[in-house]
Amino acid sequence: MEAQIQPTEKTAEVPKARRYRRATLLDTCRGIAVVNMIFYHLLYDYQVLFGNNRAWDEQTRVRLWQQLICCSFVLLSGWVWRLGKRNNLRRGVMLNLLGFIITLITLLLFPQAPIWFGILNFIGCAVLLMIPLEKPLRRIPRLVGAAVSLLLFILTYSLPNGAVGLPMLLTIRLPRALYRFPALAFLGFAPQNFFSADYFPLLPWFFLYLFGYFLGGFCMALPGFEQIARCRLPPFDAVGRYSLWIYLAHQPLCMAICWMLVNLP
């Protein structure tokens, strides 16, 4: 996914922050998130999948690390949506197809830990949802939209676990009847026996995607953001440019490394 702004014929009418061709700062941020993800999955595979410490991912600090990685990917994906409008339909379809392929592969190779509605399917659906929603969303002031989206993300964060509200402060349990149908798992209403090794339902994650969309629009309109957006940190910016393909390749490589660490003398 390229952090790119499409040039127009009437460049003079476009705000300065939208004239640069490559937002290398976003590539850098995405690259840092990808490297962070690779280290996490390498440790996860070694500790959990290869049985060195199956409760490793249940530690609070590990859970926070994992959620930080997830949030950074979703927020950046929402941020760059407006930067590639011409290709969003194609990108959304492609991401969903890749997500379905990953589901099929995990069902065949890891039937005990399949991936249903993982990060690729979520981002693919979010990209497609934004196509009809973008016109009414443009009418919302960007800071207001960012604040409301972030609040809704926080309030619905526990929805897949059967509750809404402020975590650890005030929560409301939702009727269990909402969680009886596996077909609603993609929305966040997963049945109790539902399991996915990588699960990103539309609720609450679409609200964080919207937060990135509004925050990105606000920042890109700031005077001088063009210069900031050109900042880069090699080699992370290069990693960020190829984040999708690295994502697809990293887990088999991580598992191969772990297998060698465990089985080779």
Secondary structure, DSSP 8 states (H G I E B T S, - for coil): ---B----S-GGGS-GGGT-SB-HHHHHHHHHHHHHHHHHHHHHIIIIITSS-TTGGGSHHHHHHHHHHHHHHHHHHHHTGGGGGGGHHHHHHHHHHHHHHHHHHHHHH-TTS--SS-HHHHHHHHHHHHHHHHHHHTTS-HHHHHHHHHHHHHHHTTGGGTEEEETTTEEEE--GGGGS-GGGGGGT---TT---SS---HHHHHHHHHHHHHHHHHHHTSTTHHHHHT---TTHHHHHHTHHHHHHHHHHHHHHHHHHHHH--
